[in-house]
Amino acid sequence: MKQPAYPVFITLEDQPVLVVGGGTVAARKIPGLLAAGGRVQVVSLEIHADIKNHSRVQCLMGAYQSQMLEAPYPRWRLVFAATNDPCVNERVASDCQACGILCCNCGDAAGGDFFTPATRQAGTITVAVSTSGGSPGLAARIADAAVDAITPAQRQLAGLLLQWRDIIRQTIPDEAARRDMMRAVSGPHMMEVLESGGLQAAEDAFQQLLRDSHWDAQRRDA
């Protein structure tokens, strides 16, 4: 049995990404790369109008060359082989492997280093589903069902936790105490507070937990 892929979310903010191919497959990949903050460059003999309309995409008309993975070109964070020619995609993936650059072979998931799941966004929550390349359509339907199951309160709490995590890190020096605090603010009780009292009630409950944690720390140090 084939080993499952390791799931990971990669940071792309202000990172260079090369997309080889300018057709519909590339057009589907690019919006997500841009949303993650990637600096996208496309190289292709023909480039889809939807790609050209992205002002943040740099388009290079021409054939892919292996030298594009070397200086003076950027050190690509990711490369997508998204042409309609399997031989070109295989060549791109092979060149990337030789250079130590992660490559997605969009025409053959097994022929690259990674593949992209079906993703859906609910506020700050990202749902990602993969069938290991077996059926992108099924993965998309499961992702749709999963994101529809996320409640408004869960979306709100996820957004609050992004803010609260920084405050907890800054105000609670003890690592174990920080973990306890994060469990408390992300647990069922805080969800109940948010659902019954709204955002202000949740914020008040968080501030009270912060005050209690400081009191406990002072008592232990006494």
RAWOJO-V205798 format. One record per run of one state. SS is the DSSP state (alpha for helix, beta for strand, coil for the rest). FROM is the first residue (numbers start at 0). TO is the last residue. If there is no record, write none. Layout:
SS | FROM | TO
SS | FROM | TO
This chain:
coil | 0 | 14
beta | 15 | 19
coil | 20 | 22
alpha | 23 | 34
coil | 35 | 37
beta | 38 | 43
coil | 44 | 47
alpha | 48 | 51
coil | 52 | 56
beta | 57 | 60
coil | 61 | 64
alpha | 65 | 68
coil | 69 | 76
beta | 77 | 80
coil | 81 | 84
alpha | 85 | 98
coil | 99 | 100
beta | 101 | 104
coil | 105 | 107
alpha | 108 | 110
coil | 111 | 116
beta | 117 | 121
coil | 122 | 123
beta | 124 | 128
coil | 129 | 134
alpha | 135 | 147
coil | 148 | 150
alpha | 151 | 170
coil | 171 | 173
alpha | 174 | 184
coil | 185 | 186
alpha | 187 | 220
coil | 221 | 221
